[in-house]
């Protein structure tokens, strides 16, 4: 009885396969090459993007095309998208190169005819027209004959540069303000402004301020960057253009392409691919300001003091000497500081002139915020050093347009003779003069202990030793590792889903190795059977499903909940479709196609393992 049932089942399977071979048409690989261009919309808002598709039918080996430059448009290549279809037994394939177009102004645009050369023949597309309107106008035409405004992206985001005056003096401190205005668009990753620093010294930018400002009746969000510049030479100069890099969020509405023909729609159809969806993408943008002309005047010769060293601005000067009562050879500290509005880098603090009555050491100069300080050690060499002469500091005031001199001192000193009992040293260049009395060991210097003996540690505690701490740490690590290993073993025995997920990549690698062997031996059907089995077992283990329940739809449902990228889902559909096509139809793909499907399978498993 069992033998008869088995024979009936075999007969039914044979009849089913024979009917399938009779009714499934043999695909034809004879294809005509075609080239066409299309956009996903003909009317969009300024601040949005549209998608341009250049589709080449009859081949999948065509490379991407360099788009021509179009005034008012920026473009970026997104990547290729391949398609396979079977209609009435005719096999066809195509590749579409996808571009994002970003309008920079409103108006009507035309994408010109685009040429491509394939197998020595040139193919061309038809021109495409589309319109960019202000936000809120893309839903329909203007009413009452109202014309669209001549707006562009520069009306929504622009950069300005300001200074309090454009005629300045050499080395004068000038405030430079750069304002980034934003309205109706979103910017991310805003960087500090950049401009060529030719003929100017520039401070670092301060922390930017944010506020709102109305310009021409439009409310803008403003990011204000402030710094100071110092003209380094006289003449006429231009500041800018200032450039600022950031990313702009562009709204895009893209409709993904479906794979397969009408005959295969039931297999591939999915709302994820067929329904348009709205999203925002980051696109790099460089905002550029206007140039600012400036005239730098030389400092006037009339009234310039002899000791003038180039300080321009408004400054205060202080000088002090301490101590005032010293003995010959004792150090005296001279302190000077300059502070105020101006470039301290160009300020030279006055220095003392050499004198036979004083020994001068190199001054120590520090710059902190808006203050420059000098400290210098001065040593009187005789009782004749009764005073440190007056010190003069001169600067040019750009507001008052005149020179100012500040005088401090002279500084009187009370210098007395050195007592011969007090030793002192006078340091010379490579020479040393000293007066000292003789010291005797045992009277002036006495040892506390002649023989210290053997040293040993006191208050030694075991728990403070490095060895004990290392032992405790090692024991803790071993205990935690053992606990984790025990819990993992228990989970593998009790949680079947976890065990299958853990086993999934190992079995997938084994299946891919087997498929690679079939690929090298050019055994097409065995190769695609192995690829299909590997994908089925991998997703079955990954999502704890029976192998027979693994289909494209179940895989996509599990992946869609994780916001998987569209390219991955397209590859999964493509691999499953190719496996079904080869396994159930008389199709003999070339080795290149088999290698491509093998690489896609590897990428699918690798992506799911890293992001799943």
Secondary structure, DSSP 8 states (H G I E B T S, - for coil): -HHHHHHHHHHHHHHHHHHHHHHS---B-----EEEEEES-SEEETTEEEEEEEEEES-S----------TTEEEEEEEEEEEEEEETTEEEEEEEEEEEEEESB-EEEEE---EEEETTEEEE---EEEEEE-TT-TTS--STT------BHHHHEEEEEEES-SEEETT-EEEEEEEEEE-SSEEES----B---SSEEE------EEEEEEETTEEEEEEEEEEEEEE-SSEEEEE---EEEEEEEEEEEE-----S-GGGHHHH--HHHHS-EEEEEEEEEEEE---EEEEEE---STT--TT--S-BEEEEEEEEEE-SEEETT-EEEEEEEEEEEE-GGG---------TTEEE---EEEEETTEEEEEEEEEE-STT--EE--EEEEEEETTTTEEEEEEE--EE-EEE---TTS-EEEE-SS-EEEE-----BTTTB--S-S-------SS--GGGSHHHHHHHHHHHHHHHHHHHHHHHHHHHHH-HHHHHHHHHHHHHHHHHHHHHHHHHTT-HHHHHHHHHHHHHHHHHHHTT--GGG--HHHHHHHHHTTT--HHHHHHHHHHHHHHHHHHHS-----HHHHHHHHHHHHHHHHHHHHH-
